[in-house]
Amino acid sequence: MSPLVPARPHTDVTWLDLDETQVAVLRHDAVSVTDLPTLFDAGFRALGALIASGAVTPTGPAVAIYHGDPSQVFDIEIGFPIARPLADPLSTPAGDITGSVVTAGPAAAFSHLGPYDTLATAWEKLMTAVHTAGVPLRAGGLVEVYVTEPTPDVDPATMRTDVIALTDRVAVS
């Protein structure tokens, strides 16, 4: 099995088998891409407050789990991986933080180096490989892992974001 975030970037589309990852998330239903900046800002502000208070302890970098087609109306979970499932929802001004999971199983991954506004090229490369291989997606099928935290001192051109497609099987070469 492979971790959600390997030490080295996936410089080409990589087929792997992921371990299950528990996640503390703020979920939003029926959103569009234009909603994302506001949702991410509010979500990470709320999660940051919970982390600062000790109510949530992340075990890795921030993630977004997309349910549905991001070019249409979709659901999204914004959060952080955690060691154990949340026992109860945690109330925040942005909404309840609940437990979720990136399910174990086959996946395809690719690492994007650059600013968030160029992530579409990474998704295009990943999804072309998945479709070419004829491998269907699983539920909760698209995940972004924000490996590099976007702080003011980080050059956006060097930021790493891993894009992951959860599939129903590993492609056969």
C-alpha positions in Angstrom: 0.0 0.0 0.0 1.1 3.5 -0.6 0.7 6.7 1.5 -1.5 9.5 0.4 1.6 11.8 0.2 4.9 10.1 -0.9 8.2 11.8 -0.2 8.9 12.3 -3.9 6.6 13.9 -6.4 4.9 11.7 -9.1 6.7 13.1 -12.1 4.5 11.0 -14.4 1.1 9.4 -13.9 1.7 6.7 -11.3 -0.7 3.8 -10.6 -0.7 2.8 -6.9 -2.7 1.2 -4.1 -3.6 3.6 -1.3 -4.1 3.0 2.4 -7.3 4.3 3.9 -6.9 7.8 5.2 -9.2 9.3 7.9 -9.9 13.0 7.3 -11.5 15.8 9.3 -13.5 17.8 6.8 -15.9 20.7 6.2 -18.3 19.4 3.5 -20.2 21.6 1.0 -22.8 20.2 -1.3 -23.9 21.5 -4.7 -21.1 23.9 -5.4 -19.3 25.0 -8.5 -15.7 25.9 -9.2 -16.4 29.6 -8.8 -17.4 28.9 -5.1 -14.0 27.3 -4.3 -11.9 30.3 -3.2 -14.5 31.4 -0.6 -15.1 27.8 0.6 -11.4 27.1 0.9 -10.7 30.3 2.8 -13.5 29.7 5.3 -12.8 26.0 5.6 -9.1 26.4 6.3 -9.7 29.3 8.7 -12.2 27.1 10.7 -9.9 24.1 10.6 -6.9 26.2 11.6 -8.7 27.4 14.7 -9.5 23.8 15.6 -5.9 22.8 15.0 -4.7 25.7 17.1 -7.0 24.7 20.0 -5.8 21.1 19.9 -9.3 19.7 18.9 -7.9 18.4 15.6 -4.3 17.1 15.0 -3.4 16.8 11.3 -1.2 13.9 10.2 -0.4 15.4 6.8 -1.1 18.3 4.5 -4.5 19.7 3.6 -6.8 17.8 1.2 -9.9 18.4 -0.9 -12.1 15.5 -1.9 -14.3 16.1 -4.9 -17.6 14.1 -5.2 -18.9 14.4 -8.8 -17.6 16.2 -11.8 -15.8 19.5 -10.9 -16.8 21.0 -14.3 -20.4 20.8 -13.2 -22.1 21.1 -9.8 -20.4 18.8 -7.3 -19.8 18.2 -3.6 -16.5 18.9 -1.9 -14.9 18.0 1.4 -12.0 20.3 2.6 -9.9 19.1 5.4 -6.8 17.4 6.9 -5.9 13.8 7.4 -6.1 12.7 11.0 -5.0 9.5 12.9 -8.4 8.4 14.1 -12.0 9.1 13.0 -13.7 12.0 14.7 -16.1 10.8 17.4 -18.5 13.7 17.0 -18.9 16.7 14.7 -17.0 19.8 15.7 -19.0 23.0 15.4 -17.3 26.1 13.7 -18.7 29.4 12.3 -18.1 27.9 8.8 -20.1 24.7 9.6 -19.6 21.4 11.3 -16.3 19.6 10.9 -17.0 15.9 10.4 -15.1 12.7 9.8 -14.6 11.4 6.3 -12.2 9.0 4.6 -10.1 8.6 1.5 -10.8 5.0 0.9 -8.2 2.4 0.4 -7.6 0.9 -3.0 -6.3 1.5 -6.5 -5.6 5.0 -7.7 -3.7 7.1 -10.2 -1.6 10.1 -9.1 0.3 12.9 -10.6 2.2 15.8 -8.9 1.7 19.4 -10.1 4.4 21.9 -9.4 3.2 25.4 -9.8 0.4 27.8 -8.7 -3.2 26.6 -8.1 -4.5 28.4 -11.1 -2.6 26.0 -13.4 -3.9 22.8 -11.7 -6.2 22.1 -14.6 -3.2 20.9 -16.7 -2.3 18.3 -14.1 -5.9 17.1 -13.9 -6.1 16.9 -17.7 -2.9 14.7 -17.8 -4.1 12.5 -15.0 -7.7 12.0 -16.4 -6.4 11.4 -19.9 -4.3 8.5 -18.5 -7.2 7.1 -16.5 -9.6 7.3 -19.5 -7.0 5.9 -21.9 -6.5 3.0 -19.5 -10.3 2.4 -19.5 -10.3 2.4 -15.7 -13.5 3.7 -14.0 -13.4 6.0 -11.0 -14.7 5.1 -7.5 -17.0 7.2 -5.4 -15.3 10.2 -3.9 -13.0 9.7 -6.9 -10.9 12.9 -7.1 -8.5 14.2 -4.4 -6.1 17.1 -4.2 -3.3 17.0 -1.7 -1.8 20.4 -1.0 1.7 19.2 -0.2 3.2 22.7 -0.1 1.5 25.1 2.3 0.9 28.4 0.4 2.6 30.8 2.8 3.7 34.3 1.7 7.4 33.2 1.6 6.7 30.3 -0.9 7.1 31.0 -4.6 3.9 29.8 -6.2 5.9 28.3 -9.1 7.4 25.8 -6.6 4.2 24.7 -4.8 3.4 20.9 -5.1 -0.1 19.7 -5.3 -0.8 15.9 -5.8 -3.9 15.1 -7.8 -5.3 11.6 -7.3 -8.0 9.7 -9.1 -9.5 6.8 -7.0 -10.1 4.0 -9.5 -11.8 0.7 -9.4 -8.6 -1.1 -10.4 -5.0 -0.4 -11.2 -4.4 0.0 -15.0 -2.7 -3.0 -16.7 0.4 -1.9 -18.7 
